[in-house]
Amino acid sequence: MGVGVFFLYLISALLLGIATNLDNMLIGLSAGMRGKKITFVANGAIALSSGIVSYLFCRLAVLATYLGQFSNYLGGGLLIAIGVWPLLPRSMREEGASQVLTGRESSRLDVREVLTLSLALAFNCLPASFAAGLTGLSPEIAASAVALCSLCFVWLGGLLGRTLKNACSGQLLTVLSSTAMVLLGLIEIFI
């Protein structure tokens, strides 16, 4: 593998991490605005679950790479479809996992909330990780990027929520996430 191709794989993994984790920033933002702190351990559990699911489904998809260049077209097309889907009018109204944070008030997320968020956000990574695996993206690199971006976005969202105390448009995050997913799909089609 040449340096240029390796660089494109790193960019693809980073875009996968960003696209699958912008919702995590909204979760952190929502928690921060409500005065809830997501501890490092809770954030680590969320990131670890997303990384594990990404690894497993990316690894599962790598088994299908015997299809040659067709798997890049299939995986890239799936990534583009995943990116475009939330932009459709009916899905823009869905708020997804951010609804989990409603409930009783305390200064930290409890174990039940952390587990629920971990599962919801990990399942959010399934289709994109499988599609990225179809294109031949390394499961190790993909899982690392997803977990690292999850850690960063939940932390950053919490920090922004606590400092700004203003609502952030979930629609903007959906558009940014979708754009990153479409870019990832286009890159993967042409690698």
N, C-alpha and C positions, 0 to 999 in steps of 0.2 A: 504494500500500500504506500503510495507516494505521500509526500508532505501535504500537497494540495488536497488530496482526497481525505486525509486524516483531519485536516483543518475543517473541511466541509462536514465531516462526521461530528466534530466538536460543536460546530455551529448548529447542526441539526439537533444534537442532544440538548444544547442550551435552549433552542426554540421549543423543543418538546417540554423541557422543564418549566419554561415560562408559560407556555400555552396551557399546560395542565394545572398550573398552580396560581394563576391570577385570582381564582376563586378563593384561594387560601388567604390572599391579602384582604379580600372582602370579609372573610371570617375574622381575621385579626382586627380589622378596622371596626367591625361591629362589636366585637368583645371589648376593645379599647374604649369605644364611645359609651359603652354601658358600664365602664369602670371595672371590668373583669380583666384579670391578669392571666395570660396563658404562660404558665411556667415553662422553663427550659425542658423539663421532663415531659410535660404534656406536648409541647411543640415537637420534641424529639420522637414521641410516639406517633404523632400525626405524620411526620416526615418519613419515619421508618416504614409505616404501613404503606404509604404511597410508593416508596422505593421498592419494597418487596413485591407489591402487585405489579409495578412497572417491569421489574426484572422478570417475573414469572411469565407475564404475557408477551413481553418482548422475546424471551427465550422460546416460548411456545411458537411464536410466529417465525422465528429464525429457522425452524424445522421446515417451513414451507419455501425457503429461499431456493430450493432446487428448481423452482420454476424459472430461474434466470431473470432477465430484465423484466419479464411480465410481473414479477413480484414487486418491483419498484413502481410500475404503473398502478398496480392494484393498491399497494400501500400508500403511495402518494395521492392517488385519487380518494382513498378513504380518509386521509388526513385533511384534504381539501373539503370533503363533504362534512367532516366533523367540524371544521372551521366555519363553514357556511351555515350549518344547521341552526346555531343559536341566533343568527341574524334574521331568520325567518320570523315574521310577526308574532305567531303564536308562542314561540319559545322564548321571545324576549321578555315576556311577562312572568316567566318562571324565575323564582329566586333561589331554588336549589337548597344547598346545604346551609346557607346563611340563616334559614328559618329555625335551625336547630338551637340557636342561641337564645331563643325566647324561653322564658320560664323563671324559676326562682332566682332571686338576686343574692349573690355572694361575691367576695372579692376575687375568687379564682374559679376556673372551670372545675366541676367535680369529675370523678372518674367516668360516670355515665356519659357526661357531655363529651369528654375527650374520646371515649370509645366510639360514640356515635359519629363525631366529626371525623375520626380516623377512618372509619368504614366508608362514610359518604365521600370523603375526599379521595380515598384510595380507589373506589369504584369509578370516580371521575377520570382516573388515569387509564382504565382498561382499554377502551377502544383506541386511544392515541398510542399507547404503548404497543398494542398488538399491530397496529398499522405501521409504526416505526420499525418494529421487528421484521415485518414483511419486506421492508426496503433494505434490510441487512444491517441496520444500526446495531451496534454492540449492546447487548442487554446490560452489561456492567456499566458502560458509559451512560446509557439511558437512565438506568436506575439511580446512579449517582447524581446525575443532573436533576432528576425529578426530586429526589430527597433533599438535595442542597437548596434548590429553588423553593421547596416547601418550607424549609427552615427559615430561609430569608424572608419569604413573603408573609408568613404568619407573624414573624417578629416585626417586620416593617409595618404591616397593617395595624398591629397592636400599638406600636409607637405612634403612628399617625392618628389613630383613633383617640388615644389618650391626650395627644397634644392639640389636635384640631377640634375635637368634639363636634364635628359637623358631619352630616351624612354625605357619603360618597356615592356617586351614581353607579349602581350595579350595571347599568346599560353600557357605560363607558368601559368598564372592565370586560364585559362580554365582547365588545367590539375589538378591544386590544387583544384579548385571548384568541378570538376568531382570526384576526389578522395574522398573529404569530403562527397559528395552526395552518393557515393557507400557505404562508411563506414556507413553512416546514414541508408541506406537501409538494410544493413546486420544486424545492431544492431536491427532495428525495426522488422525484420523477426524473430529474436530469442528472443524477449522480451515476 
